[in-house]
Amino acid sequence: MNIKKIAQLSVICILAAGANFLLNTLSVYLVRIPLFLDTVFNAAVCFYAGLFPGIITALFTYTAMSIRNGSFDPFIICAIAEVLLVWRLRPQKTRFVKIEKNQETEIISFVGIFARLMLLYIIACITISVLGGLIDFFYYTVLANSKQYFSAEDTFKIGLLRSGIPVLAMNILSRIPVNLVDRFIVIFGGYSVYRGLNRFYGSFGDEFP
């Protein structure tokens, strides 16, 4: 890879991290909707350029969020796990074959991509809900660290606390309604951003693992 490509990708990672930060700040602190919206552009960069750029974007994002919140954010583990899922389950690149007066090949390819993204969405939703709940339980309950900021799942915890369910189960279940929406935006929104990057900048191919 030449220097120009490396510089271009570095700028993309920094801008993507900034976009994650702004989107999360807008949703959590300004609009106050119960969503995380902090990994959309991690997924987009991973779809576009590969695993390592996706992880680097996640690290940049959570560094900025930790500075904003004034404390370490343990949920960086969730962001990295999600990038790994995106890399492992992403739709494979498909070369469309144009057939005169017959779009069957393109339609089949679209259905295959959509099915793959739906599978990724479902697995990410379950995985991030469970992993996030475990991190929350051990970091804030077992280790008794104080939480310095509002998080999307906190909206649903009050009702679950009243039901008397165990804290670990509450931490996991409170994330499911959030992630049903959030992961959909991350996976399908991230893939849409990737397609835009691919058209604007061109493909990075398989140069990054």
Secondary structure, DSSP 8 states (H G I E B T S, - for coil): --HHHHHHHHHHHHHHHHHHHHHHHIIIIIS--S----SHHHHHHHHHH-HHHHHHHHHHHHHHHHHHHTS--TTHHHHHHHHHHHHHH---------BTTB-HHHHHHHHHHHHHHHHHHHHHHHHHHHHHHHHHIIIIIIS-----S--TTHHHHHHHHHTT--HHHHHHHTTHHHHHHHHHIIIIIHHHHHHHHHHHH---TTS--
